[in-house]
Amino acid sequence: MVVRREDHLGFFICYEPIAPVDEWSIRTKLDYKVVGPNQNVVTRTWENCNGSGSFGLLDFLEWEEMKQWYLVNGNLTVEATVTIIETTGLGNIKIRMFDESQKDVSDVILVVRDTRFYVSKLYLASQSNVFKALLLGNFQESKQSEVKLNGIDPDDFHYFLEVLYGESAIDDTTVEDIALLADMYDAPTAIRRCEEFLLKESKKTWKKKLEIATRYHLKKLEDKYSSEISAMEIVQPGVPKEGEQQTKLCFCEMLTSIVVIIYRVVFNY
């Protein structure tokens, strides 16, 4: 949406929230662009993190400058690109909470971006070899009350923790992200749960399942689909391979040509 605000052109993106704004937020990168004749372009970039229904720039461009340099036959061309960096409160419903309400039964806080997870060192160590080394080993993190985890998404980590704590958090929308974290943190129970879901319940194609299994080292699943592919490639008895078929076709064509030549010689055809 573009509007005139006194002597400036305002440029906004508006949306209708699908849930109460105090329950979710979106961190975005916004690229606003006005395109004039001869591809004259003015661009502004802005990062935003809130749950309101609109965001933008009140003074994107001076009004007279816009009229002089960017109008084409009375029309203005604008573009907006929204890149979502992070979301909170969206996606699947959280089954179990790891927020401050769990403070009295936790002894460490895991920090993923801006989200804090209150958990038990001993329990995580029993579920993950990486957490066992990190939280109970000789690393400096074992002595810290807060441990920061980098390179992961807080929502994905939440579902991963739910699986470690015995909840049914795996479905076709979460299984790949949970498998990634199960592999990253060497969590055998979570790996097994992902394998069982993909084998028995998932609606994904076998090709996608094999891709997930190979990428995240789901050995049981990988072996199953690899053996099935090998079985499909075994040539059935009596059915020639492609190379053999081509050889037989060439021989038949050559034999036919010889017969035609002999016929012409004998009968002067």
C-alpha positions as CSV (number, residue, x, y, z in Angstrom):
1,M,0.0,0.0,0.0
2,V,1.3,3.5,-0.9
3,V,-0.1,6.7,0.6
4,R,0.7,10.3,0.7
5,R,1.7,11.6,4.1
6,E,2.2,15.3,3.9
7,D,5.2,15.9,1.6
8,H,6.2,12.3,1.4
9,L,5.2,9.0,-0.1
10,G,4.6,6.3,2.4
11,F,5.1,2.6,1.5
12,F,3.5,-0.2,3.7
13,I,2.8,-3.9,3.7
14,C,-0.4,-4.8,5.4
15,Y,-1.8,-8.2,6.5
16,E,-4.6,-9.6,8.5
17,P,-3.4,-11.6,11.6
18,I,-4.7,-15.1,11.8
19,A,-4.2,-15.4,15.6
20,P,-4.0,-13.0,18.6
21,V,-0.9,-10.8,18.0
22,D,0.4,-11.4,21.5
23,E,0.9,-15.1,20.8
24,W,3.2,-14.9,17.7
25,S,5.7,-12.7,15.9
26,I,7.5,-12.7,12.6
27,R,11.0,-11.3,12.1
28,T,11.3,-10.1,8.5
29,K,13.6,-8.4,6.1
30,L,11.7,-6.0,3.8
31,D,12.8,-4.6,0.5
32,Y,10.7,-1.7,-0.9
33,K,11.3,-0.5,-4.4
34,V,9.9,2.2,-6.7
35,V,10.7,1.9,-10.4
36,G,10.7,4.8,-12.7
37,P,11.2,5.3,-16.5
38,N,14.6,4.2,-17.9
39,Q,14.7,1.8,-14.9
40,N,15.4,4.5,-12.4
41,V,15.1,2.7,-9.1
42,V,15.0,3.8,-5.4
43,T,15.2,1.0,-2.8
44,R,14.9,0.9,0.9
45,T,15.6,-2.1,3.1
46,W,14.3,-2.6,6.7
47,E,14.2,-5.3,9.3
48,N,11.1,-5.7,11.4
49,C,10.0,-8.0,14.3
50,N,6.5,-7.6,15.6
51,G,3.0,-9.0,15.4
52,S,1.1,-5.9,14.2
53,G,-1.0,-5.8,11.1
54,S,1.2,-3.5,9.0
55,F,4.7,-2.2,8.7
56,G,6.6,0.1,6.4
57,L,8.1,3.5,5.9
58,L,6.2,6.8,6.4
59,D,8.7,8.9,4.4
60,F,9.9,6.5,1.7
61,L,10.3,9.2,-0.9
62,E,9.6,12.9,-1.2
63,W,6.3,13.5,-3.0
64,E,7.6,16.0,-5.6
65,E,10.6,13.8,-6.3
66,M,8.3,10.9,-6.9
67,K,6.1,12.9,-9.3
68,Q,9.1,14.3,-11.3
69,W,11.2,11.2,-11.6
70,Y,9.1,8.1,-11.1
71,L,5.6,8.6,-12.5
72,V,5.0,7.1,-16.0
73,N,1.8,8.3,-17.6
74,G,0.4,9.0,-14.2
75,N,1.2,5.6,-12.9
76,L,3.7,4.5,-10.3
77,T,5.4,1.1,-10.2
78,V,6.2,-0.3,-6.8
79,E,7.6,-3.6,-5.7
80,A,7.9,-5.2,-2.2
81,T,9.9,-8.3,-1.2
82,V,9.4,-9.9,2.2
83,T,12.0,-12.4,3.5
84,I,11.0,-14.3,6.6
85,I,14.0,-14.7,8.9
86,E,12.3,-16.2,12.0
87,T,8.8,-16.9,13.3
88,T,7.6,-17.7,16.8
89,G,4.2,-19.0,17.8
90,L,3.3,-20.3,14.4
91,G,3.1,-23.8,13.0
92,N,2.0,-26.9,14.9
93,I,0.5,-26.6,18.4
94,K,3.1,-27.1,21.1
95,I,2.2,-30.1,23.2
96,R,4.7,-29.5,26.0
97,M,6.1,-26.3,27.4
98,F,9.7,-25.6,28.2
99,D,9.3,-22.0,29.3
100,E,9.8,-20.5,32.7
101,S,6.9,-22.5,34.1
102,Q,9.4,-25.5,34.1
103,K,12.0,-23.5,36.1
104,D,11.6,-25.5,39.3
105,V,12.3,-28.9,37.5
106,S,15.2,-27.7,35.4
107,D,18.9,-27.1,36.0
108,V,20.0,-25.5,32.7
109,I,18.6,-23.1,30.2
110,L,19.2,-23.7,26.5
111,V,19.1,-20.5,24.4
112,V,18.1,-20.8,20.8
113,R,18.1,-17.3,19.2
114,D,15.7,-15.4,21.5
115,T,13.9,-18.4,23.0
116,R,14.9,-20.0,26.3
117,F,14.2,-23.7,27.0
118,Y,14.2,-24.8,30.7
119,V,15.4,-28.4,30.7
120,S,17.2,-31.1,32.8
121,K,20.8,-31.8,32.1
122,L,20.6,-35.4,33.2
123,Y,17.6,-36.2,31.2
124,L,19.0,-34.7,28.0
125,A,22.3,-36.4,28.6
126,S,20.4,-39.7,28.7
127,Q,18.8,-39.0,25.4
128,S,21.7,-37.4,23.4
129,N,25.4,-38.2,23.3
130,V,26.1,-34.7,22.2
131,F,24.2,-33.2,25.2
132,K,25.9,-35.7,27.5
133,A,29.3,-34.4,26.4
134,L,28.3,-30.8,26.3
135,L,26.4,-30.6,29.6
136,L,28.2,-33.2,31.8
137,G,31.6,-33.4,30.2
138,N,34.7,-31.2,30.3
139,F,33.4,-28.4,28.2
140,Q,32.9,-25.0,29.7
141,E,29.2,-25.2,29.0
142,S,28.8,-27.9,31.7
143,K,29.4,-25.1,34.3
144,Q,27.1,-22.6,32.8
145,S,23.5,-22.0,33.8
146,E,22.6,-20.9,30.3
147,V,24.0,-22.6,27.2
148,K,23.5,-21.0,23.7
149,L,22.9,-23.3,20.8
150,N,23.6,-21.9,17.3
151,G,22.5,-22.6,13.8
152,I,19.1,-24.1,14.6
153,D,15.5,-22.9,14.6
154,P,13.7,-22.5,18.0
155,D,10.4,-24.0,16.7
156,D,12.2,-27.0,15.3
157,F,14.2,-27.4,18.5
158,H,10.9,-27.3,20.5
159,Y,9.4,-30.2,18.6
160,F,12.7,-32.1,18.9
161,L,12.6,-31.7,22.7
162,E,9.0,-32.9,22.7
163,V,10.1,-36.1,21.0
164,L,12.9,-36.5,23.5
165,Y,10.4,-36.1,26.3
166,G,8.1,-38.7,24.9
167,E,5.5,-36.6,23.1
168,S,4.0,-37.4,19.7
169,A,5.4,-34.4,17.9
170,I,6.3,-36.0,14.6
171,D,4.2,-35.6,11.5
172,D,4.9,-35.0,7.8
173,T,5.6,-31.3,8.5
174,T,8.1,-31.8,11.3
175,V,9.8,-35.1,10.6
176,E,12.6,-33.8,8.4
177,D,13.5,-31.0,10.9
178,I,13.4,-33.4,13.8
179,A,15.5,-35.9,11.9
180,L,18.1,-33.2,11.2
181,L,18.4,-32.4,15.0
182,A,18.3,-36.0,16.0
183,D,21.3,-36.6,13.7
184,M,23.0,-33.4,14.8
185,Y,22.7,-34.2,18.5
186,D,23.1,-37.9,18.2
187,A,19.8,-38.8,19.8
188,P,19.1,-42.5,19.2
189,T,15.5,-42.4,20.5
190,A,14.5,-39.5,18.3
191,I,16.2,-41.2,15.3
192,R,14.2,-44.4,15.9
193,R,10.9,-42.4,16.3
194,C,11.6,-40.7,12.9
195,E,12.3,-44.0,11.2
196,E,9.1,-45.6,12.6
197,F,7.0,-42.6,11.5
198,L,8.5,-42.6,8.0
199,L,8.1,-46.4,7.6
200,K,4.5,-46.7,9.0
201,E,2.6,-43.4,8.8
202,S,4.2,-40.8,6.5
203,K,2.5,-40.0,3.2
204,K,5.8,-38.8,1.7
205,T,7.0,-40.6,-1.5
206,W,9.6,-43.3,-1.1
207,K,12.0,-41.1,-3.0
208,K,11.6,-38.3,-0.4
209,K,11.9,-40.8,2.5
210,L,15.1,-42.2,1.1
211,E,16.5,-38.7,0.7
212,I,15.7,-37.9,4.4
213,A,17.2,-41.2,5.5
214,T,20.4,-40.7,3.5
215,R,20.8,-37.1,4.5
216,Y,20.2,-37.6,8.3
217,H,21.7,-41.1,8.6
218,L,18.5,-43.0,9.4
219,K,20.2,-46.3,8.9
220,K,17.2,-48.6,9.3
221,L,15.1,-46.6,6.8
222,E,18.1,-46.2,4.4
223,D,18.7,-49.9,4.3
224,K,15.1,-50.8,3.6
225,Y,14.7,-48.5,0.6
226,S,18.2,-49.2,-0.8
227,S,17.4,-52.9,-0.7
228,E,14.1,-52.3,-2.4
229,I,15.7,-50.3,-5.2
230,S,18.3,-53.0,-5.7
231,A,15.6,-55.6,-6.0
232,M,13.9,-53.5,-8.6
233,E,17.1,-53.3,-10.6
234,I,17.6,-57.1,-10.7
235,V,16.9,-58.4,-14.2
236,Q,14.1,-60.9,-14.4
237,P,15.0,-64.4,-15.7
238,G,14.6,-64.5,-19.5
239,V,14.4,-60.8,-19.9
240,P,17.5,-59.5,-21.7
241,K,19.4,-56.4,-20.5
242,E,19.3,-53.2,-22.5
243,G,22.7,-53.8,-24.0
244,E,21.8,-57.4,-25.0
245,Q,18.6,-56.1,-26.6
246,Q,20.5,-53.6,-28.7
247,T,23.0,-56.3,-29.8
248,K,20.2,-58.6,-30.9
249,L,18.4,-55.8,-32.8
250,C,21.7,-54.9,-34.7
251,F,22.2,-58.6,-35.6
252,C,18.7,-59.0,-36.9
253,E,19.0,-55.8,-39.0
254,M,22.3,-57.0,-40.4
255,L,20.8,-60.5,-41.2
256,T,17.8,-58.9,-42.9
257,S,20.1,-56.8,-45.1
258,I,22.1,-59.9,-46.2
259,V,18.9,-61.7,-47.2
260,V,17.7,-58.8,-49.3
261,I,21.1,-58.6,-51.1
262,I,21.1,-62.4,-51.9
263,Y,17.5,-62.1,-53.2
264,R,18.4,-59.3,-55.6
265,V,21.5,-61.2,-56.9
266,V,19.6,-64.4,-57.5
267,F,16.5,-63.0,-59.0
268,N,18.1,-59.9,-60.6
269,Y,15.6,-57.8,-58.7
